[in-house]
Structures are given as C-alpha cells and as structure tokens.
Amino acid sequence: MIRFHRRFHLPKVISFDLDDTLYDNVPIIRRTEERTHSLITERVPATREWDIEHWRQRRLDLMQRDNALADNMTALRRATLLQGFRELEIDDAETVTDEIMDAFLAFRSDFSVSEEVHDLLAQLSARYSLVAVSNGNADVKRIGIGQYFKLALQPTEDFRGKPNTDMFDHVQRAMDCHADAILHVGDSPQSDVFGAHRAGMQSVWLTSGLGEPQQLRVLPTVTIDNLQELRALLL
C-alpha cells in the first residue's frame, strides 16, 4: 500500500539504496562471510580458532574506536583483517589482506537480482535518471544492473556513509539538479529516510527491508510495502 506523509511531486532523479531494497541481502552476506571465512582459515591457518562471530566482534570493536571506519564497511573489513593478521605476526599481512578482500568483494557480488527488479529498473530508467547510493559494497556491474544507473556511489575516503549527506550532495552536483528534484528509495529509516531528509530530498521508505517504524526519526515522503509499488507511484 502506498501512503503519503509529505507533499510529493515527481522527481527528475531517482536514487536507490541497494542492500535489502533491490534484493534480500541477509542470505547474500551470510554466504559471503562463510566463503570468506573458509578462505581466511585456508590462507592463514593460525586463525582457525577465530570463527565468523569472532571476526564480527573485532569489526564492532574497531568501529567503536574509529568513527571514520564506521562510515566505510569495506575499509572496516580490511582494517579488521589487517589488525588480526598483524596480531598473529603473519608474514606479508598487507598482501594477504588485499588478497582476501579481493575475494570478499567478488563473493559479495556473486548473485543476481530478480527479473521483476530488472523490469522495474528498465522502465524507470527510460523515464528518469537513476543513481545508486549504498553504504554497502555490492558492485552494480557485477550483479548485472549497472546499465540502469547514471552513477553508483559507495563510501570512500571522500564520501562518508549515509545518513551523512556526502553521497547525496554529490548526486545533486553530478546530476545538476536541486535536491528536491531527487527521490531516494531505501529500507533504512536512519540511513535512507533521515539521510535523504537531511540532504533536502524526497524519500520513499520501503517497509519490507530491515527497518522498523520505531526507528524513524522523521517521516518519509512516501511509504511503500513492496518495491513494485513504485510503478503506480512513478510510471
């Protein structure tokens, strides 16, 4: 069901979150972590006693100590691996870290989106300019949807993650339009709805993702329960 909470007008640009918006990311990241953990223990046998939860806790600890890493999941994973390997006094720790991160990123994008999503993006891209703005590290080209997007952004040294407005602000500059001409679609009340609001953009909150109503800090422009409801809203 489509529900309007603020005045809505058709945009010129549609910005999409990726994880848990265009696809269910939970099984993807679980499978990615399992494959990566197997590679770590094979490549660095000294880590065999460190299970997936151990590495996850290391990431959380490091994230709490370094706010910059909290905005960049790829950099956080790399820093966590490097810290662990150096702690174990592994030779060529940086080289091994780079090798495992390359594999992780390949595993991370080893999936495809549904035909329904392909059809939706194809129809929307024929009428609007589409961009991808994600805090994650899936590669739109590797997962087969790069052709629909004019621009795809992830956190880097130059762009902090959502709800910081760095990536949203860059979209506005790159697409040469006012913020209110951009509609951001995502599942996170914090990263997507609040982030878009801070940047002056309209937002669509997708309730079928991981977000919960009590996490909303501001109301979205529109709420939908299914991604395909964008057809009725925008086409």
C-alpha angles and dihedrals in degrees: 000000000000114000125185120212101165136024107289130203130174112269132222093217130036117203118200132201110214115204113073090355104071094019141004103271098184098083091038095056091041091055091044093053092048092052092045093048091052089052092048093053091046094048096039109028091182088074095059092110091053108088127193092271090053091056090045091054090049089055092050092049092049092046091054091052096045118042092188091062091050088068096051118052094185093053090045093054092047093049091048093052093046092048091051095047092048090049088056090045093238114181114245090010093170094050092049090047092052091049093052093044091052088053092045092054091049091049089045092061097038096115140072133228124240124274088243090061091046090052093048094049092046092053094044093047090055090061106026139031108254127206132178120225113180137163088207132076106241112134112231091207094051093049091050104249102094092105092069097056130078089197138009121198134188130169114286137157086284099043126050118210125263135307082045106087099228096107094038090051090050091052089054092051095042094048092042096227140116118270093246089060089066124082116198120203121198148132101235119091089201107037099032110025098033093037093052091045091053089051092051095249132133115250140206115204113209107207096194092075128074100289125107127209093241089061093064112113093177132014117261120233090244136006124209131179098205129036091228089066086079086080092066092042099046112015 
